[in-house]
Amino acid sequence: MAGYNLKNKEELEEYLKNLHIEYQFGCLSEKNPEVCHLLANYHEAVKQDFKEAISVYKKNCDEHNYGKSCTKYGGYRAVGKDCEKDVAEGFKYMLKGCEQGDPKGCLNAGVLSVTDNKLTESKGENHVAVGMNLLRKACDASNEQACFYLSGIFLSGIEGVVEKNFKEAYVLSLKSCEMGNPYACANVSIMHKKGDGVQQNAELAKTFKTRAEQLLKEVNELKKQIKFHQGIDP
């Protein structure tokens, strides 16, 4: 679809129309799971037809085991956006998303499990341990949010369940920082400043503080750009 001037409203509308046709064909005729996920994304982001998006995500998960669609459907069910809220159902689909190779599914299921002890009680499993294992899986798959969330657990601990472990928190924070999480970089800076779990080093504390500020600035600039482009009426 080269040659479109997306700053021109008419050409943008033509581009989006053709994109929708292409996604419909790829999903409905060719049964391509990746394209079905893109079709659902289109309904969600462009048409803002969330019910249709939810329907396509669910079908793509159930019929094709497409991890990203499982995670998205699970997210909708967990919060009850444009569908009946069912946290347990949402968790089940997030887990499936994780099992089908989507790190975000592991992240979301992990966060839910850590904070909700009812999700794993039927299996007699410790919900925090289950959640932390899922977060570890997401972190190992280079999900910076999971590494950051997990580092926070080790930083603060959970009474009677998880002891504080500053060394582990530092390793996870550093990994998240290296993947571009400004808040993780800020934590690394503070840990170097205090000597928590790592050698006290004022220079490194300053370096990571600067990195955190730079990344946060980039994040805020990106948010402004996204907000600007959302003003386009498709």
For each residue, the residues with C-beta under 8 A, 3 or more apart:
1: 4 15 18 19 22
2:
3:
4: 1 11 12 14 15
5: 8 11
6: 11 12 15
7: 12
8: 5 11 12
9: 12 13 232 233
10: 13 14
11: 4 5 6 8 14 15
12: 4 6 7 8 9 15 16 232 234
13: 9 10 16 17 234
14: 4 10 11 17 18
15: 1 4 6 11 12 18 19
16: 12 13 19 20 46 234
17: 13 14 20 21
18: 1 14 15 21 22
19: 1 15 16 22 23 42
20: 16 17 23 24 39 42 46
21: 17 18 24 25
22: 1 18 19 25 26
23: 19 20 26 27 35 38 39 42
24: 20 21 27 28 29 39
25: 21 22 28 29 30
26: 22 23 29 30 32 35 36 38 39
27: 23 24 30 31 32 35 36 38 39 56 60
28: 24 25 31
29: 24 25 26
30: 25 26 27 35
31: 27 28 36 64
32: 26 27 35 36
33: 36 37 60 64 65 66 69
34: 37 38 66
35: 23 26 27 30 32 38 39
36: 26 27 31 32 33 39 40 56 59 60 64 66 69
37: 33 34 40 41 57 60 66 68 69 72
38: 23 26 27 34 35 41 42
39: 20 23 24 26 27 35 36 42 43 56
40: 36 37 43 44 53 56 57 60 69 72
41: 37 38 44 45 53
42: 19 20 23 38 39 45 46 47
43: 39 40 46 47 49 50 52 53 56
44: 40 41 47 48 49 50 53
45: 41 42 48
46: 16 20 42 43 234
47: 42 43 44 52
48: 44 45
49: 43 44 52 53
50: 43 44 53 54 76 81 82
51: 54 55 82 83
52: 43 47 49 55 56
53: 40 41 43 44 49 50 56 57 72
54: 50 51 57 58 73 76 82 83
55: 51 52 58 59
56: 27 36 39 40 43 52 53 59 60 69
57: 37 40 53 54 60 61 69 70 72 73 76
58: 54 55 61 62 69 73 93
59: 36 55 56 62 63
60: 27 33 36 37 40 56 57 63 64 66 69
61: 57 58 64 65 66 69 70 73 93 96 97
62: 58 59
63: 59 60
64: 31 33 36 60 61 69
65: 33 61 70 96 100
66: 33 34 36 37 60 61 69 70 100
67: 70 71 96 97 98 99 100 101 102 105
68: 37 71 72 97 102 104 105
69: 33 36 37 40 56 57 58 60 61 64 66 72 73 97
70: 57 61 65 66 67 73 74 93 94 96 97 100 102 105
71: 67 68 74 75 93 94 97 98 102 104 105 108
72: 37 40 53 57 68 69 75 76 97
73: 54 57 58 61 69 70 76 77 93
74: 70 71 77 78 89 90 91 92 93 94 95 96 97 105 108 109
75: 71 72 78 79 90 94 108
76: 50 54 57 72 73 79 80 81 82 83 90
77: 73 74 80 83 84 85 86 87 89 90 93
78: 74 75 85 86 87 89 90 91 94 108 112
79: 75 76 85 90
80: 76 77 83 84 85 86
81: 50 76
82: 50 51 54 76
83: 51 54 76 77 80
84: 77 80
85: 77 78 79 80
86: 77 78 80 89 90
87: 77 78 90 91 112 116 119
88: 91 92 118 119
89: 74 77 78 86 92 93
90: 74 75 76 77 78 79 86 87 93 94 112
91: 74 78 87 88 94 95 109 112 113 116 119
92: 74 88 89 95 96
93: 58 61 70 71 73 74 77 89 90 96 97
94: 70 71 74 75 78 90 91 97 98 105 108 109 112
95: 74 91 92 98 99 105 109 134
96: 61 65 67 70 74 92 93 99 100 105
97: 61 67 68 69 70 71 72 74 93 94 100 102 104 105 106 108 109
98: 67 71 94 95 102 103 105 106 109 134 137 138
99: 67 95 96 105
100: 65 66 67 70 96 97 105
101: 67
102: 67 68 70 71 97 98 105 106
103: 98 106 107 137 138 141 142 143 146
104: 68 71 97 107 108 138 143
105: 67 68 70 71 74 94 95 96 97 98 99 100 102 108 109
106: 97 98 102 103 109 110 134 135 137 138 141 143 146
107: 103 104 110 111 134 135 138 143 145 146 149
108: 71 74 75 78 94 97 104 105 111 112
109: 74 91 94 95 97 98 105 106 112 113 131 134
110: 106 107 113 114 131 132 133 134 135 137 138 146 149
111: 107 108 114 115 131 135 149
112: 78 87 90 91 94 108 109 115 116 119 131
113: 91 109 110 116 119 120 127 128 130 131 134
114: 110 111 127 128 131 132 135 153
115: 111 112 131
116: 87 91 112 113 119 127
117: 120 121 127
118: 88 121 127
119: 87 88 91 112 113 116 127
120: 113 117 123 125 126 127 130
121: 117 118 124 125 127
122:
123: 120
124: 121
125: 120 121 129 130
126: 120 129 130 161
127: 113 114 116 117 118 119 120 121 130 131
128: 113 114 131 132 158 161 162
129: 125 126 132 133
130: 113 120 125 126 127 133 134
131: 109 110 111 112 113 114 115 127 128 134 135
132: 110 114 128 129 135 136 150 153 162
133: 110 129 130 136 137
134: 95 98 106 107 109 110 113 130 131 137 138
135: 106 107 110 111 114 131 132 138 139 146 149 150 153
136: 132 133 139 140 146 150
137: 98 103 106 110 133 134 140 141 146
138: 98 103 104 106 107 110 134 135 141 143 145 146
139: 135 136 142 143 146 147 150 172 175 176
140: 136 137
141: 103 106 137 138
142: 103 139 179
143: 103 104 106 107 138 139 146 147
144: 147 148 175 176 179 180 181 184
145: 107 138 148 149 176 181
146: 103 106 107 110 135 136 137 138 139 143 149 150
147: 139 143 144 150 151 172 173 175 176 179 181 184
148: 144 145 151 152 172 173 176 181 183 184
149: 107 110 111 135 145 146 152 153
150: 132 135 136 139 146 147 153 154 172
151: 147 148 154 155 168 169 170 172 173 176 184 187
152: 148 149 155 156 169
153: 114 132 135 149 150 156 157 158 162
154: 150 151 157 162 164 165 166 168 169 172
155: 151 152 164 166 169 173 187
156: 152 153 164
157: 153 154 162 163 164 165
158: 128 153 161 162
159:
160:
161: 126 128 158
162: 128 132 153 154 157 158 165
163: 157
164: 154 155 156 157 169
165: 154 157 162 168 169 197
166: 154 155 169 170 191 196 197 198
167: 170 171 197 198
168: 151 154 165 171 172 197
169: 151 152 154 155 164 165 166 172 173 187 191 196 197
170: 151 166 167 173 174 188 191 196 197 198
171: 167 168 174 175
172: 139 147 148 150 151 154 168 169 175 176 184
173: 147 148 151 155 169 170 176 177 184 185 187 188 191
174: 170 171 177 178 184 188
175: 139 144 147 171 172 178 179 184
176: 139 144 145 147 148 151 172 173 179 181 184
177: 173 174 180 181 184 185 187 188 208 211 212
178: 174 175
179: 142 144 147 175 176
180: 144 177 215
181: 144 145 147 148 176 177 184 185 215
182: 185 186 211 212 213 214 215 216 219
183: 148 186 187 212
184: 144 147 148 151 172 173 174 175 176 177 181 187 188
185: 173 177 181 182 188 189 208 209 211 212 215
186: 182 183 189 190 208 209 212
187: 151 155 169 173 177 183 184 190 191
188: 170 173 174 177 184 185 191 192 208
189: 185 186 192 193 204 205 206 207 208 209 211 212
190: 186 187 193 194 196 205
191: 166 169 170 173 187 188 194 195 196 197 198
192: 188 189 195 198 199 200 201 202 204 205 208
193: 189 190 200 202 205
194: 190 191 200
195: 191 192 198 199 200
196: 166 169 170 190 191
197: 165 166 167 168 169 170 191
198: 166 167 170 191 192 195 201
199: 192 195
200: 192 193 194 195
201: 192 198 204 205
202: 192 193 205 206
203: 206 207
204: 189 192 201 207 208
205: 189 190 192 193 201 202 208 209
206: 189 202 203 209 210
207: 189 203 204 210 211
208: 177 185 186 188 189 192 204 205 211 212
209: 185 186 189 205 206 212 213
210: 206 207 213 214
211: 177 182 185 189 207 208 214 215
212: 177 182 183 185 186 189 208 209 215 216
213: 182 209 210 216 217
214: 182 210 211 217 218
215: 180 181 182 185 211 212 218 219
216: 182 212 213 219 220
217: 213 214 220 221
218: 214 215 221 222
219: 182 215 216 222 223
220: 216 217 223 224
221: 217 218 224 225
222: 218 219 225 226
223: 219 220 226 227
224: 220 221 227 228
225: 221 222 228 229
226: 222 223 229 230
227: 223 224 230 231
228: 224 225 231
229: 225 226 232
230: 226 227
231: 227 228
232: 9 12 229
233: 9
234: 12 13 16 46
